[in-house]
Amino acid sequence: MSHAFDAASAGPEPERAAARPRLPGPLAAIDAAMGGLNRLILLLGGVALVAACLVLSYSVVIRYVLKVPTEWQDETAVFLIVGATFLSAAGVQARRGHVAIEALTGLLSPRVNRLRLLLADVVSLGFVAFFAWKSWTLLHEAWVDGQISQSTWGPPLWIPYSLMALGMTLLALQFLLQIAEAVARGPEAAGFADPKVGLGPDLERAKQHDKTESAR
């Protein structure tokens, strides 16, 4: 099992990717817009996590030090964490930052590993698209029925459902872009992380071999 940040740091990856067109035609503009949106969301996600920590710390002080009852802090922190988690999923996927299990990498040839990565993206797209559809369904029901939380504060449930729906929709779009890039340039090229998580050293050696052959 590995993680993208074990394979490559996230800092220089956008600069490397910006040096070459990632996708042809109109898809390049969509990919560039998606990259900018992902960077903004990752920044806001970090701010949201810090805000959640501050809210929970404030709640502890108010409840247990000042002995003042509170009702909004816990759910506010949950909403912030939900937003940071779901909305940043696409940005993490663009860097191949989600956890990857490499149990089969060393047993398969580089060509099969390329197909495996593409197949994993296609299957993941199917799951994420279903998740996004269900989230939009829950959002619609919560909005139409006026559903609220069961807590004494009772915030509307369309807030977390909207964060889930938008985050999964962006993640599905990110998978679509990476699948298109894999078809256009090869599965080992899709995503910013270099070397690619889930491909392993065998595929990296194959890439170096391809470069050597091209140079000849």
SULPE-V21549 format. One record per pair of residues at least 24 apart in sequence whose ideal C-beta (glycine too) atoms are under 6 Angstrom apart, sorted by the first residue. I is the first residue (numbers start at 1). J is the second residue. Records with the same first field share a line. If there is no record, write none. Layout:
I=J + J
This chain:
1=101
2=100 + 102 + 197
3=99
4=95 + 96 + 97 + 193 + 197
7=193 + 195 + 197
8=193 + 194
10=95
13=95 + 192
17=192
22=181
23=180 + 181
27=180
31=177
38=90 + 91 + 94
41=87 + 88 + 91
42=88 + 91
45=84 + 88
48=80 + 83 + 84
49=84
51=80
52=77 + 80 + 81
71=152 + 153
72=153
75=155
79=159 + 160
82=160 + 163
83=163
86=163 + 164 + 167
87=167
89=167 + 171
90=170 + 171 + 174
93=174
94=174 + 192
95=192 + 193
96=191 + 193 + 196 + 197
100=197 + 198
102=200
105=200
110=202 + 203 + 206
113=199 + 203
114=187 + 188
117=187
118=182 + 187
121=175 + 178 + 179
124=175
125=175
128=168 + 171 + 172
129=172
131=168
132=168 + 169 + 172
135=164 + 165 + 168
136=165
139=165
